[in-house]
Amino acid sequence: MAATKTRSTRKYGEAASKRVESAMHRMHKGTLKSGPGGKGGTVKSREQAIAIGLSEARDKGAKVPRKKD
């Protein structure tokens, strides 16, 4: 019997989840801003905070699927 390799089915890497967690903390604290360079308004939406965290992770080269068109 040949040993089979296990394939990772995780869509997002560990670094991505850390970035999202950090963004959520900043949102609850009231310091998470939207827009380029954080020049927009304060983020109040959970979905927007997650999107910002994933975008930051993507910029840093973490394992995150590319955005859909």
C-alpha positions as semicolon CSV with decimal commas, in nm:
position;residue;x (nm);y (nm);z (nm)
1;M;0,000;0,000;0,000
2;A;0,135;0,338;-0,102
3;A;0,110;0,626;0,139
4;T;-0,109;0,905;0,009
5;K;-0,015;1,268;0,051
6;T;-0,259;1,483;0,238
7;R;-0,354;1,799;0,056
8;S;-0,419;2,121;0,238
9;T;-0,765;2,252;0,162
10;R;-0,725;2,576;0,352
11;K;-0,815;2,875;0,138
12;Y;-0,652;3,128;0,369
13;G;-0,314;3,103;0,542
14;E;-0,240;3,165;0,909
15;A;-0,097;3,511;0,836
16;A;-0,423;3,612;0,669
17;S;-0,627;3,522;0,975
18;K;-0,390;3,723;1,197
19;R;-0,437;4,029;0,973
20;V;-0,816;3,995;0,979
21;E;-0,809;3,951;1,357
22;S;-0,599;4,267;1,389
23;A;-0,837;4,460;1,163
24;M;-1,136;4,347;1,372
25;H;-0,964;4,465;1,692
26;R;-0,890;4,803;1,532
27;M;-1,253;4,831;1,418
28;H;-1,387;4,766;1,767
29;K;-1,135;5,012;1,909
30;G;-1,246;5,273;1,653
31;T;-0,907;5,324;1,486
32;L;-0,968;5,133;1,161
33;K;-1,009;5,374;0,869
34;S;-1,112;5,308;0,511
35;G;-0,971;5,449;0,190
36;P;-0,616;5,490;0,061
37;G;-0,377;5,567;0,343
38;G;-0,660;5,550;0,597
39;K;-0,789;5,891;0,490
40;G;-1,153;5,782;0,475
41;G;-1,406;5,747;0,750
42;T;-1,408;5,511;1,045
43;V;-1,505;5,155;0,956
44;K;-1,823;5,036;1,129
45;S;-1,907;4,730;0,919
46;R;-1,777;4,383;1,006
47;E;-1,762;4,288;0,637
48;Q;-1,558;4,597;0,552
49;A;-1,314;4,522;0,836
50;I;-1,265;4,168;0,706
51;A;-1,209;4,298;0,352
52;I;-0,947;4,545;0,476
53;G;-0,770;4,271;0,675
54;L;-0,760;4,040;0,371
55;S;-0,636;4,322;0,150
56;E;-0,353;4,396;0,394
57;A;-0,264;4,026;0,405
58;R;-0,266;4,011;0,025
59;D;-0,029;4,311;0,011
60;K;0,210;4,136;0,252
61;G;0,213;3,820;0,039
62;A;0,004;3,592;0,261
63;K;-0,193;3,300;0,120
64;V;-0,520;3,466;0,022
65;P;-0,726;3,386;-0,289
66;R;-0,729;3,666;-0,545
67;K;-1,022;3,903;-0,559
68;K;-1,307;3,818;-0,796
69;D;-1,366;4,061;-1,081
